[in-house]
Amino acid sequence: MKRPGIRMTGLWIVLFLSLPLVSHAETLSVAWVELGAEGRVSARIVVDSIQNCPDIVIDGQRQFMTPRLPLPDGLRPACEAIIPANAKSASVNGQALALPKPNPSKVAVLGDTGCRIKDTLVQACNDPEQWPFARVSSQAATEMPELVIHVGDYLYREIPCPAGSETLCGGTPAGDNWETWNADFFTPAASLLRAAPWALSRGNHEDCNRAWRGWFYYLDPGNVKPACEIYSPIYIVTLGAMNLVMFDSSATVESANDETQIFQYASQLASLHVSNAWLVDHHPFWGFRPGVTDANPILLSEPLEAAWDRSKVKGISMVLSGHVHLFELLSFDHGRPTQLVAGTGGTNLQMSIQKSVTGTLAHGATVVMSGSQSEFGYTLLTKSGNNWKLLLKSRDGKTLFSDDIVKP
C-alpha cells in the first residue's frame, strides 16, 4: 500500500524570505516549548499558512519563526524557533513561553490521551465525561509543573465515526491530518502546553502504519522527516543534573522475540552512559496487562525485556511508559529500575488488574511493591531532597495513589 507522500515546494522558501515581520498571525494552536537532544529547546506553533508564521521575542529581541518544511499533505504549517540555552524569557503573540528549568522539581506525566475510534471500539468523543483529556490537561496545568512528559499515543481517531454512533462521535475528524491532530491533541492539551516545556515520546499510534506524518512534523523534536523512521535514534534531554533518556519503542511487537528488533533496541540501550536517569518510552519494559476474567495479569513486552538483559544498561533509576491504559507502579529487586505506567490520560481505560502482582517473578526480578488504578488522570512527581513523591491524581485533582520513590 502506498503511504501518503510529502509535498516539497521550493517556492515556499523564497516566499517566506520575502515576508515582513509580523507580531500577530492566524494561529491555530497555542505556542509550546519542547525539549530535544543535546540541549535543543524549540518553540512551536501551528498556523493557517506559512505566510502567517509569527515573530518570537527572546530576551526582548524580536525574530522570525520559520516554517517546518517540507509540509506533509493534509497538515497545517508549524512554525519553529530555537531558543538559546541562556534565554531568560520568550513570548509568541504576547503568550509568555514556559522555558525549561535545570533540575525541575515538579513533573507531570501522562499518556494515551486521544479518543478511540477504531473498528467496533468507539469512545464517546463528544462527551467530556467519557473522554476527559481536556479536563485532565487543565487540572494538571493547575499543579504548575516545571516539566511535562507525554509517554505516547496522541491520535486515536483512526476511522470516521461509524454509522449508528453519531451520538458518541458524530462530526469527528479521522486520520493523520491537522483536523484530527487538533481535535485529539492540540485543543484539549492547550492549557498544559502553555504551562511547561514538554518531553514527548512516540507511541505505537504514531508508528509507520498510523500517524507518523503528524508525529514527525508536529511533535518529533528534530527536523522534519520526509519518510517514516521505524526506529528513531535514542537521545538524552538534559536539565541540569536530570537526564531523560528518550527511547522510541513505537514499533515494538509485544509478544514476539524478534531478533532484529531486540538487536536494534539492545544496541541503542548499550550506547548509554548515564547515571540516575529516567528512561521515557511508550511500551513498558516490565508492565502488566489485566488477565482475562480471573486469569493472572500478563507481563509485557518481550523484545524490550530481552534487549534490556542483553545491553546490560546501567544508570537508569526509573522507566516511564504508557501503552497499557492503566496506572501502574512497580518496584523490583536485583537493582532493576522502578517501572511507572501512566496510560490514563483520556483514551478508553482497561479493566483494572484484579490480582496483586507483588511477589511475581518478572523476567528475572521479583516485584517487591506494586500499585494499580483504572481511573482517568495524570501522575505528579514532586522532588524533596534526593527523593521523589509520586501522586496519581484524578481528572478533578483527587489523589488516588501515593508513594515515595527513594533513590540514591
Buried (B, 14 or more C-beta within 10 A) or exposed (E): EEEEEBEEEEEBEEBBEEEEEBEEBEBBBBBBBBBBBEEBBBBBBBBEEBBBBBBBBBEEEEEBBBBBBBBBEBBBBBBBBBBEEEBEEBBBBEBEBBBBBEEBBBBBBBBBBBBBBBEEEBBBBBEEEBBBBBBBBBBBBEBEBBBBBBBBBBBBBBBEBBEEBEEBBEEBBBBBBBBBBBBBBBBBBBBBBBBBBBBBBBBBBBBBEBBBBBBBBBBBBBEBBBEBBEBBEBBBBBBEEBBBBBBBBBBBEBEEEBEEBBBBBBBBBEEBEBEBBBBBBBBBBBBBBBBEEEEBBBBBBBBBBBBBEBBEBEBBBBBBBBBBBBBBBBBBEEEBBBBBBBBBBBBBBBEEBEBEBEEBEBBEBBBEEBBBBBBBBBBBBBBEEEEBBBBBBBBEBEEBBEBEBEEE
